[in-house]
Amino acid sequence: MPTALNSDASQATIVDLSHHNGVVDLTQARQAGILGIIQKATQSATFVDPTFQTNFDQARNAGLLLGAYHFGAGDDGVILLEYSAARCADFTDSRF
C-alpha cells in the first residue's frame, strides 16, 4: 500500500498529499477505493511542492478527483494568493 495511505485507507475517500508523503502509487490508491487527492501546491511566497506536478499527473491518469492547496505561513495574504495562483497556473491546463 502506498506510504500516504497505510494507516487506514479503508475509511478514506480523499487524501491529502505533499512532499512529506514520499512516492505514492495513485493507480493503486484508486484501486483501493480512494476517490481523489488534495495536493499541496505551494507554501509561503517562494516554495513549490516538488511532488505537485508528478502527483497531479498521476492522479489525473488514474481518474481521481483533484484539488490543490496553498500552505500559508503567516505572510501577507494577498501576496500568498497571487503566488499560489500563478504557480498553479504553471502546472494546470483547462482540464483542472
C-alpha positions as CSV (number, residue, x, y, z in Angstrom):
1,M,0.0,0.0,0.0
2,P,1.3,3.5,-0.8
3,T,3.0,5.2,2.1
4,A,0.5,8.0,2.3
5,L,-2.4,5.6,2.8
6,N,-1.0,3.0,5.1
7,S,-2.8,4.0,8.3
8,D,-6.5,3.1,7.5
9,A,-7.2,3.8,3.8
10,S,-10.4,1.8,4.0
11,Q,-12.0,4.8,5.7
12,A,-10.6,7.5,3.4
13,T,-12.0,8.6,0.1
14,I,-9.9,11.8,-0.4
15,V,-6.3,12.0,0.7
16,D,-4.1,15.0,1.4
17,L,-0.6,14.7,-0.2
18,S,2.6,16.6,-0.1
19,H,6.3,16.0,-0.5
20,H,6.2,14.7,3.1
21,N,4.4,11.5,1.8
22,G,7.2,10.3,-0.4
23,V,6.4,8.2,-3.5
24,V,2.7,7.4,-3.8
25,D,1.2,5.0,-6.3
26,L,-2.1,6.7,-7.2
27,T,-3.2,3.9,-9.5
28,Q,-3.0,1.5,-6.6
29,A,-4.8,4.1,-4.4
30,R,-7.6,4.3,-6.9
31,Q,-7.9,0.5,-6.9
32,A,-8.1,0.6,-3.1
33,G,-11.1,2.9,-3.3
34,I,-9.6,6.4,-3.0
35,L,-11.7,8.8,-5.0
36,G,-9.3,11.8,-5.1
37,I,-6.4,13.8,-3.8
38,I,-5.8,17.2,-2.4
39,Q,-2.2,18.0,-3.2
40,K,-0.1,20.7,-1.5
41,A,1.0,23.0,-4.4
42,T,2.8,25.9,-2.7
43,Q,3.9,27.3,0.7
44,S,4.8,30.8,1.7
45,A,5.8,33.1,-1.2
46,T,8.7,31.0,-2.6
47,F,8.1,27.3,-2.2
48,V,6.6,24.9,-4.8
49,D,6.0,21.4,-3.6
50,P,8.3,19.2,-5.7
51,T,5.8,16.4,-5.9
52,F,2.9,18.5,-7.1
53,Q,3.3,18.0,-10.8
54,T,4.0,14.3,-10.6
55,N,1.1,13.6,-8.3
56,F,-1.2,15.8,-10.2
57,D,-0.4,14.0,-13.5
58,Q,-0.6,10.6,-11.8
59,A,-3.9,11.3,-10.2
60,R,-5.4,12.6,-13.5
61,N,-4.2,9.4,-15.3
62,A,-5.7,7.3,-12.6
63,G,-9.1,9.1,-12.9
64,L,-9.0,10.6,-9.5
65,L,-10.6,13.9,-8.4
66,L,-8.1,16.6,-8.0
67,G,-7.6,19.5,-5.6
68,A,-4.7,21.7,-4.7
69,Y,-3.9,23.9,-1.8
70,H,-1.5,26.6,-0.6
71,F,0.0,26.2,2.9
72,G,0.0,29.7,4.4
73,A,2.9,30.7,6.6
74,G,1.8,34.0,8.1
75,D,2.9,36.2,5.2
76,D,0.7,38.9,3.5
77,G,-2.4,37.1,2.3
78,V,-2.6,38.9,-1.0
79,I,1.0,38.1,-1.9
80,L,0.4,34.4,-1.0
81,L,-2.7,34.2,-3.1
82,E,-1.0,35.8,-6.1
83,Y,2.0,33.5,-5.8
84,S,-0.1,30.4,-5.3
85,A,-2.5,31.2,-8.2
86,A,0.5,31.9,-10.5
87,R,2.2,28.6,-9.6
88,C,-0.9,26.6,-10.0
89,A,-1.5,28.1,-13.4
90,D,2.0,27.0,-14.4
91,F,1.0,23.4,-13.7
92,T,-2.5,23.1,-15.0
93,D,-4.5,23.3,-18.1
94,S,-8.2,23.7,-18.9
95,R,-9.0,20.3,-17.5
96,F,-8.2,21.3,-13.9
